[in-house]
Amino acid sequence: MPDPGSARAAGAPAPAPDPAPVEAGTGADAGCAAGCPEALVAHLPGVVIERRIEWPDTDAAGHYHHSTVVRWVEAAEAVLLRRLGLAHLFGSTPRVHFEADYRARLWFGEAVRIELSVAKVGASSLHYVFTVHGEGGVEAAAGRMVIAHSASRATGTTPWPADVREVLTKSGPQAPELLTRDVEHC
């Protein structure tokens, strides 16, 4: 999307340079190539949530439908943004890319664990990485989602406000949202 603030009047001061992207896997604590999920640095936020596969999450074969992963990832994102005090971003962060690799089937009634982490904070974008694990720790899906910041009524992307960028780059892992184990499920 074009940046609506890119044009400036003649003689106006040049805008401050975009902040450098903050990316997982860079710096002294990187254990593998930049951007790989295993190299997530401690200061970038993330969250773990657990859900149970409900009947509407399944397809005719009885295992989870591929679109359910999108919903779970967005549920994890909602938990993360609320925990970070950034719920005001809802409605101003359109999705610009989503990809997933599906590796194992999950079945109705099974508990799943969704891990979502910020992998990179750009000037006006945010890259998440995620994994979905079934019971027994089997990795069922993994991928990434990219969102862009587009302030209310903007016609394109807009830079992250400084206070939001601060939270997105320095908050670290958040408390998980776990299923209660004392309820009997199918």
Secondary structure by P-SEA (a helix, b strand, c coil): ccccccccccccccccccccccccccccccccccccccccccccccbbbbbcccccccccccccccaaaaaaaaaaaaaaaaaaccccccccccccbbbbbbcccccccbbbbbbbbbccccccbbbbbbbbbccccccccccbbbbbbbcccccccccccaaaaaaacccccccccccccccccc
